[in-house]
Amino acid sequence: MKAYKFTRPGAVGLLTGFTWPRPAAGSPGTWVEAPEAALCQAGIHACRPAHLPFWVAEELWVVELEGEVVESANKLVARRGRLVERVEDWSAGGAVEFGKDCALRARDLAADALVAAGWLGPAEELGACADFETLPQMAASMCRQTSGQAALMTGYAADSAFYAAIGQPGVAAYVTAVAAGDAAAGQRQNCGRSPAALAERARQAAWAVEHLDLL
Amino acid sequence: MSEPMSDLACQEIVELVTEYLEGDMEPERADLFEQHVVFCQGCEVYLDQMRRSIALTADTGADGVDPVVLDQLMATFRSRRG
């Protein structure tokens, strides 16, 4: 089956440090085989598009899986797998745009919280800001000036924008998911798996499918 | 339906790393552990250091350790456990 896999630069596996055989001259990399397919323990780990936002890293690959495939909420594990081709659009700006899209979602959640707290002027100013040299500091400043849910959400907006701006889209995506969860709950939950956080993860995955032409 | 587990902080990653590396962690918690490590550079480095340390010391047995040092080590471990 076709799936996707994030790696560190040079096709180095996340967590394991295993260097994957890369495709060459238009042919897929050689097959890599595991003794079994066991979630988080053994096997070739990969993603459906819906799983991708949880495992963001520098390189994104199309992979082919064979044999028994086990699936959890956010990953696939198979007995055999190989790299088929690199998703070039991810490395050529897609990752940066993904991070910014997540940060703008966090910004909008923060603007909503400011409106709810009666801070209409700052809400309008923040909601209109899409400059990533300005957004982190603007949101951080509003975090310091407000309290309660408005401070919480502008803090998330500042963090997400900061990480998007420094090229860490995975962190920006995580912060935004947590922000979405806390926005729905109306308080801090510290959980990236609440229903609202997972809905944000689904939105992020849909962005990737659309902009990277996945599937 | 149970509440989803809270996300893990860096300090918890440090405390759980042995459990993770020994494969003793339940899948949902292992998932949280891995998701944290993937985007936290400090914890990724720590996990890598632990893996390397285990690999480097795998062949080291207690026989080659000076008895005085061994006693000191065991005393330290016992005192840390309370």
Interface residues (C-beta under 8 A of the other chain):
Chain A: L14 L15 G17 L39 C40 Q41 F54 W55 V56 A57 S72 A73 N74 K75 Q168 G170 V171 Y174 V178 Q189 N190 C191 G192 R193 S194
Chain B: P4 M5 S6 D7 G23 M25 P27 A30 D31 E34 Q35 V37 V38 F39 L47 D48 R51
